[in-house]
């Protein structure tokens, strides 16, 4: 949080604490991922009585952590793969500061190198933090981008990329896909594949299936809109240990009741809401936050005929998930070379998108590695189009190409995750995406698939919508909300903004 130009979005004001109200409001939060936990935190800190329903036995949603056993009975930490905690994830990091103001559960990743099929490498190490020098330095030292490429760029067509304004960028670019946009501005093909494709696939989408507005917003968040830098932090232990167990304890200290292994089945509206669960129980509530994944939201709304109007319900029904992804975690009987980066992004090496060496940063993997002399390596394939079996057959071969020392390694343990539950951000989706606000003043939505007209993405979008959902209910209850922070909502440079304005007209 070093960028002096970060923007504070001031919360609505009201009574500071629910004890000042005639009656203490009660809220039910459905879903204990990042969005639901942020909503629960925001409500409970103002004295609202909160129950959280979570269908899984663990917290954190898609950033959850749990324990499994290898074939020999050894307990091992497991999750869905690494997540990058960027410094400009202000609202997520503010939630985590509830359990440690110094964020000691996060450790910096020294680099995130990218390598393509020809062995060309990009790196984020030692880039200047201040935009536009950060993006310019990255481009000019990249083996896939040359000065002549800069001269060939269509500056007028590229102006929206350099002068993003949220939410206007969606009016400008959400109708076309990222691949078409990059071709239209003459962005060099090699750089397009190595740099932008990696970002696109972090949304579990090929560039041809990703909205150009989402790509431009990402470019603004991570490059030209922020001086927080491009190297991120990672959790230094499995997510349950590092993040969610401590946050659960914090919420419990505020009186929050978390019910794991419980799915909400229906929400009935009336004088008060009634939230029904799969165990046959029900809870009355003055406010409800639905912070589930896309399928969960569609199921609950579909089975709740009293919720919303036809247009709102059709928006929920029209939501789609992105392509599937595969995570293959391997416990090897020997280490990878000591100079291997903790994370390596790949382009042009399908189906491999990322290699993570967990014993570089995750406490449980470090302990296992020291005890056995082996290494814990994770292979990611995003936006999967082939069958999972074919992907799993090809991933280790790609690992051996990049890390030849693994060719003779024996796999002593393996775990595989195949999921398709991340929201889609395709061209044209933005205008119909449901927002935090709903037709009911006491019902709010949250999650990384929910529209919020701020420059946020991925985990930060989940956290921001969670805080926003809490603020919406707090306003209804007459309580003070929580301030939000983001990178600037428009490009930092007036000349580029003026050029973009002319292009827009």
Secondary structure, DSSP 8 states (H G I E B T S, - for coil): ---TT-EEE-----BSSGGGSSS--EEEEE--BHHHHHHHHHHHTTT-EEEEEESSSSSBGGG-EEEEE-TTS-EEEEES----B-TT-HHHHHHHTTT-TT-TTEEE-S--EEE-TT--EE--TT--SSTTHHHHHHHHH-TT--HHHHHHS-HHHHHHHHS-BTTHHHHHHTTSBHHHHHHHTT--HHHIIIIIHHHHHTTT--GGGSBHHHHHHHHIIIIIT--S-S--EEESS-HIIIIIHHHHHHHHHTT-EEEET--EEEEE-SSSEEEEETTS-EEEESEEEE---HHHHHHHHHT-TTSS-HHHHHHHHH--B--EEEEEEEEESS---TT--SEEEESSSTT--EEEEGGGT-HHHHHHHHHHS-EEEEEEEEEE-S-HHHHHHHHHHHHHHH-GGGTT--EEEEEEEEE--SB---TT-GGGS-BSB-SSTTEEE-STTSB-SSS--HHHHHHHHHHHHHHHHHHHHTB----EEES-SB-S-HHHHHHHHHHH-
